[in-house]
Amino acid sequence: MDGISSYNAFIALHKPQLVLSGVPEHFWQILSKKLRDQIFDSGLAFQLVQIDYEDENKMPYDPIWSVMAIRDIDKSDSDHIYLIDHAWTFKANSVKSNLRNVPGLLERMCKLMQIAGESTEEKIDKVSKSIWLYAHTYAVAGSEFSVEDRVPVWYVLDELGSGIIHSDNPNFRAVPFIHVPDQLTYTLLFPIKNVEEGDTITRNFVEGHYPDPLQREAMLIPWKHYDHFNEDLSQEEPDKNYFLEGHIVETLPNLDMLQLRQISSGKLKVFSEYILINEFLTAPEFEIVENENEADILWFINHFKNFEELSINSPSKFVNQFPFEYVITVKDLLAIVSRRCSNLNGNISRDTFETTPAWLPTTFNMKTELPKLVACYMQRKQKGFDNHWICKPYNLARGLDTYITDNLNFLCRLPLTGPKIAQKYVHNPVLFERPDVGLVKFDIRYVILLKSVNPTEIYVYNNFFLRFSNKAFALNNFEDYEQHFTVMNYTDDAPLFRMLCAEFKQAWEQQYPDYIWDQVEKSIFKVFAELFTAATSKEAPCGIAKSPQSRALYAADLMISWDTINNSTIMQPKLLEINWMPDCRRACEYYPDFYNDIFSVLFLDREVGSCTKIL
């Protein structure tokens, strides 16, 4: 292939990526040639040098290496774009396993980070703590990739690339680049200023605009001195624009059109996109239909937004969603809504650093509240409190892109990987003794039925569902999924320990005779009542809106932790998340009348023994 056709093919594959990454067009042709011919010529322009410190003068954020220009570099000269190799590509939860299992990796990283240790495990521990000064991240995008494939990837540049230091006023940029034909990732290094021989090469580790300059400063903690560890911890509820940001606009129903709505007096026809309803809804009062136009009940598996049109054109129909219900199903908004139940000014105690209400783990939005998270972390550290945090994306389930850490540098790097919350990890959970394993973590899933808003009416399906870890709990080995997580349904090689709630209650009575399950469950139901009261206390978009056509089913996941109040040890429920469109396969397998009971409560106004009204 000649040069012109080769370049045209390169641009056809890579132009969107180059434009998105901000690579100037005058570099593209040389980049194409360097990739085609595998030209790695950075050694002709740069030299890696080690910085010599007096030991007592070196701070933890001071760099070990620096890169110096060994020639003049003109930013307009198209030759000056360089390919930098990646020494290590990894997922954030596989650092230690990679260091143990990839030949030569530990030795290379120890040399790069100037780490010494007496044993292999000691060196692995030191590298895993220091890695966040060197690691950078990217994620692939596109609907053709699975959710798992889009989980952010971390990488360490080769020795030269890792030697480039941070500057707020840099002379170079370094951007990751996927070469599509061979599916290899490189970093492209190119000048944004003219550089003279002998100048230090710098880049900006935190690019982009941040409305709060303190957010950016906190993200630079691994590499810069930081003065704001005593930042105020109080959290204020954002305005309604925050609740709308990033969400498709929903319309509200025309309530006047629904005042005289006529409900079918015969069989209710159900159009469902969820196959389990079509299979398990067998009550004679309902009929499954394949055409949504003739249905009385619409049960969608995708988000429904046009409530106004439904109220005007089909006022007699029901739909399985409420307007703005995402205020409880998206994790950052759930924390905001939950804090409405706080009885504490500022909602975080300056003595315990715990949130009120007590059922909400202390939670910070890593996109907007990183300085407060950092301050909380440091103030907890000064008092010797446990400092493990679990960091979760706003809107993913199944533990994807979720990490547990007590490493402040890692916490400060995570905002680069997309919107996340950091939540105080439940370090003192109530455990369940599995005869085959020992004391393990478990969580509880309750199905919640929202029947009405204003007035708010909710029911709980009494048969809860249990999920267990597969390994005994301890505050270590945080990369070990089966020790710290409970969702094993989606892990191919992990055994799934099943137990019905009736069997669990019997075991509970033996394991915790001083804590009656009925009392524990009452405290759980109180959590749900408080949450939905808060979630419906404000007008949309800050709260769930009234819609007489709406009925909804959610799943609430909780853990139970030990707590002390007035010198008494209590069991405190901790709300983890609320799930929209939860997987109900186990519910149907364990309780074949599950959907018959659910639909009877929601659509026939019947009380059934399997459901308890709590609000």
C-alpha positions in Angstrom: 0.0 0.0 0.0 1.5 3.4 -1.0 1.9 6.2 1.5 -1.2 8.2 0.4 -3.6 5.3 0.4 -2.1 4.1 3.7 -2.6 7.5 5.3 -6.2 7.7 4.0 -6.9 4.3 5.5 -5.4 5.4 8.8 -7.5 8.6 8.9 -10.7 6.6 8.0 -10.2 4.5 11.1 -8.8 7.0 13.5 -9.9 10.6 12.7 -12.7 10.7 15.3 -10.3 9.5 18.0 -7.6 12.0 17.0 -10.2 14.9 17.0 -11.7 13.9 20.3 -8.2 13.6 21.9 -7.2 17.0 20.5 -4.2 15.8 18.5 -3.3 18.7 16.1 -3.8 17.7 12.4 -0.3 18.6 11.3 1.0 15.6 13.3 -1.4 13.0 11.8 0.6 12.0 8.7 3.9 11.5 10.7 1.9 9.6 13.3 0.5 7.3 10.6 4.0 6.6 9.3 5.5 6.0 12.8 2.7 3.5 13.7 3.0 1.7 10.3 6.8 1.4 10.6 6.8 1.0 14.4 9.2 4.0 14.9 9.9 4.7 18.5 12.3 7.6 18.3 11.7 9.5 21.6 15.3 8.7 22.5 16.4 11.2 19.9 14.6 14.1 21.6 14.5 13.2 25.4 16.6 11.9 28.2 15.4 10.3 31.4 17.2 11.6 34.5 16.9 10.6 38.1 16.3 13.4 40.6 18.6 13.4 43.6 17.1 14.4 47.0 18.5 14.6 50.5 16.2 12.0 52.1 14.9 14.3 54.7 13.8 16.9 52.1 11.8 14.5 49.8 8.0 14.7 50.2 5.8 11.7 49.2 4.5 13.7 46.2 8.0 14.6 44.9 8.9 12.8 41.6 11.8 10.3 41.4 12.4 10.9 37.7 12.4 13.7 35.2 12.5 13.9 31.4 14.8 16.5 29.8 14.8 17.7 26.1 18.2 17.0 24.4 17.3 19.2 21.4 15.2 22.2 20.6 11.6 21.2 19.8 9.3 23.4 17.6 5.6 22.7 18.4 4.8 23.3 14.7 7.3 20.7 13.4 5.2 17.7 12.4 8.1 15.3 13.3 7.7 15.9 17.0 5.0 13.4 17.8 6.2 10.4 19.7 4.9 6.9 20.5 5.2 5.9 24.1 4.7 2.3 25.0 2.6 1.1 27.9 4.6 -1.0 30.4 1.5 -2.4 32.1 -2.2 -2.3 31.4 -4.6 -3.5 34.2 -8.0 -3.2 35.9 -7.9 -1.5 39.2 -9.0 -4.6 41.1 -6.3 -6.8 39.7 -3.1 -4.9 40.7 -1.8 -7.5 43.2 -2.8 -10.5 41.1 -0.9 -9.0 38.1 2.2 -8.4 40.2 2.2 -11.9 41.4 1.5 -13.6 38.1 3.0 -11.6 35.2 6.6 -12.6 34.8 9.0 -9.7 35.3 6.3 -7.1 36.1 7.1 -6.7 39.8 10.8 -6.3 39.2 10.2 -3.7 36.5 7.7 -1.7 38.7 10.1 -1.8 41.7 12.9 -0.4 39.6 10.6 2.3 38.1 9.3 3.3 41.6 12.6 2.7 43.3 11.0 0.3 45.7 12.9 -2.3 47.8 11.6 -4.9 50.1 12.7 -8.0 52.0 10.0 -10.3 50.6 7.9 -10.6 47.4 4.7 -9.8 49.2 6.2 -6.7 50.9 7.3 -5.4 47.4 3.8 -6.2 46.0 2.2 -4.3 48.8 4.5 -1.2 48.3 4.0 -1.2 44.5 0.2 -1.5 44.9 0.2 1.6 47.2 2.5 3.6 45.0 1.0 2.7 41.6 -1.5 5.6 41.7 1.3 8.1 41.2 2.1 6.5 37.9 -1.1 5.1 36.5 -3.3 6.8 34.0 -6.7 5.7 32.6 -8.9 5.4 29.6 -12.1 3.8 28.6 -13.5 2.6 25.3 -16.8 3.9 24.2 -19.5 2.8 21.8 -22.7 0.7 21.8 -20.9 -2.2 20.2 -19.0 -2.8 23.4 -20.5 -4.5 26.4 -20.8 -2.7 29.8 -17.9 -4.9 31.0 -15.7 -3.9 28.1 -16.4 -0.2 28.9 -15.1 -0.4 32.4 -12.1 2.0 32.7 -8.6 0.5 32.1 -5.5 1.8 33.9 -2.0 1.8 32.4 1.6 2.7 33.4 3.7 4.2 30.7 7.2 3.0 30.0 10.1 4.4 31.9 10.5 7.5 29.8 6.7 8.3 29.8 6.5 7.7 33.5 9.3 10.1 34.1 7.3 13.1 32.7 6.2 15.3 35.6 3.1 17.3 36.2 2.8 21.0 35.6 -0.2 23.3 35.7 1.4 25.1 32.8 2.8 22.2 30.7 4.8 22.2 27.5 3.6 18.8 26.2 0.4 16.7 26.1 0.2 12.9 26.4 -3.0 11.2 25.3 -3.9 7.5 25.0 -4.5 6.2 21.5 -5.9 2.9 20.3 -4.3 1.7 17.0 -7.4 -0.1 15.6 -5.7 -2.6 13.1 -3.6 -4.3 15.8 -5.8 -3.3 18.8 -2.8 -2.0 20.6 -2.8 1.1 22.8 -0.1 3.7 22.9 0.3 7.1 24.3 0.9 10.0 21.9 3.4 12.6 23.2 3.4 16.0 21.4 4.5 19.6 22.2 2.0 22.4 22.9 4.9 24.9 23.4 8.3 25.4 21.9 11.0 23.7 24.0 14.7 24.4 24.2 17.4 21.9 24.8 17.8 21.3 28.5 14.1 22.1 29.4 12.1 19.8 31.6 9.3 18.1 29.8 5.9 18.4 31.6 2.3 17.5 31.1 -1.0 18.2 32.9 -2.1 15.2 34.8 -5.6 16.6 35.3 -6.8 18.3 32.1 -10.2 19.9 31.6 -12.2 22.7 33.3 -13.4 22.3 36.9 -15.8 25.0 38.2 -14.5 24.4 41.7 -10.7 24.8 41.6 -10.5 22.9 44.9 -11.8 19.8 43.1 -8.9 19.9 40.7 -6.4 20.5 43.5 -7.7 17.5 45.3 -7.3 15.4 42.2 -3.7 16.4 42.1 -2.9 15.3 45.7 -0.6 12.4 44.5 1.7 15.0 43.0 1.3 18.3 44.8 1.1 19.8 48.3 -2.5 20.2 49.5 -3.6 22.7 52.2 -7.3 22.0 52.6 -7.5 18.8 54.8 -9.7 20.8 57.3 -12.4 21.6 54.8 -15.9 21.9 56.2 -17.7 18.5 55.8 -21.3 19.8 55.6 -23.2 18.9 52.5 -25.9 21.1 50.9 -28.6 19.8 48.6 -28.0 21.1 45.1 -30.6 23.0 43.1 -33.0 21.4 40.6 -30.6 21.8 37.7 -28.4 19.1 39.3 -31.3 16.7 39.3 -31.8 17.3 35.6 -28.2 17.2 34.5 -27.4 14.2 32.3 -30.9 12.9 32.3 -33.4 12.8 29.4 -36.2 15.2 29.9 -39.4 13.7 31.3 -42.8 15.2 30.9 -45.3 15.3 33.8 -48.8 13.9 33.5 -51.8 16.2 32.9 -53.5 15.6 36.2 -56.7 17.3 35.1 -57.1 14.7 32.3 -56.8 11.9 34.9 -59.4 13.0 37.4 -62.2 11.1 35.6 -60.2 8.3 34.2 -62.1 5.0 33.7 -60.4 1.8 34.7 -61.4 -1.5 33.0 -63.9 -3.5 35.1 -63.1 -6.7 33.3 -59.8 -8.6 32.9 -56.8 -6.3 32.9 -54.8 -6.7 29.7 -51.0 -6.7 30.3 -48.4 -5.8 27.7 -45.0 -6.8 29.2 -41.5 -6.6 27.7 -40.3 -8.6 30.7 -40.5 -12.3 29.8 -40.9 -13.5 33.4 -44.2 -11.6 33.8 -45.5 -13.2 30.6 -44.6 -16.6 32.1 -45.5 -16.2 35.7 -48.5 -13.8 35.8 -51.2 -16.5 35.8 -54.0 -14.9 37.9 -57.3 -15.0 36.1 -57.9 -11.3 36.6 -55.1 -10.6 34.1 -54.5 -11.4 30.4 -51.2 -11.2 28.6 -51.5 -9.4 25.2 -48.9 -8.7 22.5 -50.1 -5.3 21.4 -49.5 -2.4 23.7 -52.3 -0.4 22.1 -54.9 -2.8 23.5 -53.3 -3.2 26.9 -54.5 -1.7 30.2 -51.1 -2.2 31.8 -47.8 -1.4 30.2 -44.7 -3.0 31.7 -41.6 -1.7 30.0 -38.0 -2.7 30.6 -36.7 0.6 29.2 -37.2 4.0 30.7 -40.5 5.7 29.9 -40.5 9.5 29.8 -43.6 10.8 28.1 -46.1 10.8 31.0 -48.0 13.8 29.6 -48.8 12.2 26.3 -49.9 9.0 28.1 -52.2 11.0 30.3 -53.8 12.8 27.4 -54.1 10.0 24.8 -54.5 6.9 27.1 -55.7 8.1 30.5 -57.1 4.6 31.4 -53.7 2.9 31.0 -51.2 2.1 33.8 -47.4 2.2 33.3 -44.8 0.6 35.5 -42.8 3.8 36.2 -43.1 7.1 38.0 -41.9 10.4 36.7 -38.5 11.2 38.1 -38.2 8.0 40.0 -34.5 8.1 39.1 -34.0 10.4 42.2 -33.8 7.1 44.2 -32.4 4.7 41.6 -29.2 6.8 40.7 -26.7 6.6 43.5 -25.6 10.2 43.8 -29.3 11.3 43.9 -30.2 8.6 46.4 -27.7 10.0 48.8 -29.0 13.5 48.4 -32.6 12.4 48.9 -31.7 10.3 51.9 -30.0 13.2 53.6 -33.4 15.0 53.8 -34.1 12.7 56.7 -31.1 14.1 58.6 -31.7 15.5 62.1 -28.2 16.9 62.3 -27.2 20.3 61.1 -24.7 19.7 58.3 -25.7 16.0 58.3 -22.1 14.7 59.3 -21.1 14.5 62.9 -17.7 16.2 63.6 -17.1 13.6 66.4 -17.9 10.4 64.6 -17.8 11.5 60.9 -21.0 9.5 60.4 -23.9 10.7 58.4 -27.4 11.1 59.6 -29.8 9.4 59.0 -27.8 6.5 60.5 -29.1 4.1 57.7 -27.2 6.1 55.0 -23.4 5.2 54.9 -21.4 8.5 54.8 -21.4 9.3 51.1 -19.6 11.9 48.9 -20.0 12.7 45.3 -16.5 12.3 43.8 -17.4 14.6 40.9 -18.4 17.5 43.1 -17.4 16.8 46.7 -13.9 15.3 46.4 -12.4 18.0 48.7 -15.0 17.1 51.4 -14.1 13.4 50.9 -10.4 14.2 51.3 -11.1 16.3 54.4 -13.2 13.6 55.9 -10.6 11.0 55.1 -7.8 13.0 56.8 -9.9 13.9 59.8 -10.8 10.3 60.3 -7.2 9.3 59.9 -6.1 11.8 62.6 -8.6 10.2 65.0 -7.5 6.6 64.1 -10.9 5.7 62.6 -11.3 3.0 59.9 -10.8 4.7 56.5 -12.0 2.1 53.9 -14.2 3.5 51.2 -16.2 1.8 48.5 -16.4 3.7 45.3 -19.3 3.1 42.9 -20.4 4.5 39.5 -23.7 6.5 39.7 -25.7 4.1 37.6 -24.1 0.7 37.3 -25.0 -2.5 39.1 -23.4 -6.0 39.7 -20.3 -4.4 41.3 -19.0 -3.2 38.0 -16.3 -0.5 38.2 -16.6 -0.7 42.0 -13.5 -0.6 44.3 -12.8 -0.7 48.0 -9.7 1.2 49.2 -8.1 3.1 52.0 -5.5 4.6 49.6 -6.1 8.4 49.4 -4.1 8.7 46.1 -6.4 6.1 44.5 -9.5 7.9 45.8 -8.2 11.2 44.2 -7.6 9.5 40.9 -11.0 7.8 40.5 -12.9 11.0 39.4 -11.0 10.7 36.1 -12.9 7.4 35.4 -16.4 8.9 35.3 -19.0 10.0 37.9 -18.8 8.0 41.1 -19.8 8.2 44.7 -17.5 7.3 47.6 -19.3 5.6 50.4 -17.9 4.6 53.8 -17.3 0.9 53.6 -19.3 -1.0 56.2 -16.2 -2.3 58.1 -18.2 -3.8 61.0 -21.0 -5.8 59.3 -23.2 -8.2 61.1 -22.0 -11.6 59.6 -23.7 -14.8 58.9 -22.1 -18.1 59.7 -22.0 -20.4 56.7 -21.3 -24.0 57.8 -19.0 -24.5 54.8 -17.1 -21.2 55.0 -17.4 -19.4 58.3 -18.6 -15.9 59.1 -19.3 -14.1 55.8 -20.8 -10.8 54.6 -24.4 -10.9 53.4 -26.9 -8.4 52.1 -30.6 -8.5 51.9 -32.8 -7.5 49.0 -36.4 -6.4 49.5 -38.9 -5.9 46.7 -40.7 -2.5 47.2 -44.0 -1.6 45.6 -44.8 2.1 45.0 -48.5 2.3 44.5 -49.1 6.0 44.8 -47.4 9.4 45.3 -49.2 12.3 47.0 -50.5 10.4 49.0 -47.5 8.1 49.1 -48.4 4.5 49.5 -45.8 1.7 49.5 -45.7 -2.0 50.2 -42.9 -4.5 50.8 -42.9 -8.0 49.6 -42.3 -10.0 52.8 -40.2 -12.8 51.2 -36.8 -11.1 51.1 -33.8 -12.4 49.2 -30.3 -13.1 50.5 -26.9 -12.9 48.9 -23.7 -14.2 50.6 -20.0 -13.8 50.1 -18.1 -17.0 49.5 -15.2 -16.4 51.8 -14.9 -15.4 55.4 -14.9 -11.7 56.0 -11.9 -9.7 57.1 -10.6 -6.2 56.4 -7.9 -7.4 54.0 -7.6 -8.8 50.4 -9.9 -6.1 49.0 -9.2 -7.3 45.4 -10.8 -10.6 46.4 -14.3 -10.3 45.0 -15.7 -13.4 46.8 -14.6 -12.1 50.1 -16.0 -8.6 49.9 -18.9 -8.8 47.5 -22.1 -10.8 47.6 -23.5 -10.8 44.0 -22.3 -14.1 42.6 -25.0 -14.5 40.0 -22.9 -13.0 37.2 -19.5 -14.6 38.0 -19.0 -17.7 36.0 -16.6 -19.5 38.3 -18.0 -18.4 41.7 -20.4 -20.8 43.5 -23.8 -19.4 44.4 -24.9 -20.1 48.0 -28.7 -20.1 48.1 -31.0 -19.8 51.1 -34.7 -19.0 51.4 -35.8 -16.3 53.9 -37.6 -18.8 56.1 -34.5 -20.9 56.4 -32.5 -17.8 57.1 -34.8 -16.7 59.9 -34.3 -20.1 61.6 -30.5 -19.8 61.3 -30.7 -16.2 62.5 -32.6 -17.3 65.7 -29.7 -19.7 66.5 -26.9 -17.3 65.6 -28.3 -14.1 67.1 -30.8 -15.1 69.9 -30.6 -11.6 71.5 -31.6 -9.8 68.3 -35.2 -10.8 67.3 -35.5 -10.8 63.5 -38.9 -9.2 63.6 -37.4 -6.2 65.4 -34.6 -6.0 62.9 -37.1 -6.1 60.1 -39.1 -3.3 61.6 -36.1 -1.1 61.6 -35.6 -2.0 57.9 -39.2 -1.1 57.0 -38.7 2.2 58.9 -35.8 3.0 56.5 -38.0 2.4 53.5 -40.8 4.6 55.0 -38.4 7.4 55.7 -36.7 7.2 52.3 -40.0 7.3 50.3 -41.4 10.1 52.4 -38.2 12.1 51.6 -38.3 11.1 47.9 -41.9 12.3 47.5 -41.6 15.4 49.7 -40.4 17.7 46.9 -41.7 18.6 43.5 -40.2 17.1 40.4 -37.4 17.1 39.3 -36.1 17.0 42.9 -38.6 14.3 43.9 -40.8 11.5 42.5 -43.9 13.1 40.9 -47.5 12.3 41.4 -49.0 10.1 38.6 -52.2 8.2 39.1 -51.3 6.0 36.1 -48.0 4.9 37.6 -47.2 1.8 39.6 -43.6 0.7 40.2 -41.5 -2.1 41.6 -38.0 -1.6 43.0 -35.4 -3.7 44.8 -33.7 -2.3 47.9 -30.4 -3.7 48.9 -29.2 -3.4 52.5 -26.6 -4.6 54.9 -26.7 -4.6 58.7 -23.9 -3.2 60.7 -23.0 -3.1 64.4 -23.5 0.3 66.0 -23.4 1.7 69.6 -26.1 4.1 70.9 -26.0 5.2 74.6 -23.6 2.4 75.4 -25.9 -0.2 73.9 -24.9 -2.4 70.9 -27.6 -2.3 68.2 -28.0 -3.6 64.7 -28.2 -0.8 62.2 -29.6 -1.3 58.7 -27.4 0.4 56.0 -29.1 1.2 52.7 -26.8 0.4 49.8 -28.9 1.1 46.7 -32.3 1.1 45.1 -32.6 -0.8 41.8 -34.9 -0.1 39.0 -36.1 -3.2 36.9 -34.4 -5.7 39.2 -33.8 -9.3 38.1 -36.8 -11.2 39.5 -36.0 -14.7 38.3 -35.1 -16.0 41.7 -38.3 -14.5 43.1 -40.4 -16.4 40.5 -38.5 -19.6 41.0 -38.8 -19.5 44.8 -42.3 -18.1 45.0 -44.3 -18.9 41.8 -47.2 -16.5 42.8 -44.7 -13.6 43.1 -46.2 -11.6 40.1 -49.8 -12.7 40.9 -49.4 -11.1 44.4 -47.5 -8.0 43.1 -50.1 -7.2 40.4 -53.0 -7.9 42.8 -51.6 -5.2 45.2 -50.7 -2.7 42.5 -53.6 -3.0 40.1 -56.5 -4.7 41.9 -56.2 -2.8 45.3 -56.1 -6.1 47.1 -54.3 -6.8 50.4 -52.3 -10.1 50.1 -50.5 -11.9 52.9 -47.1 -11.8 51.1 -47.0 -8.0 51.1 -47.0 -5.5 54.0 -48.1 -1.9 53.7 -45.5 0.3 55.4 -46.7 3.8 54.3 
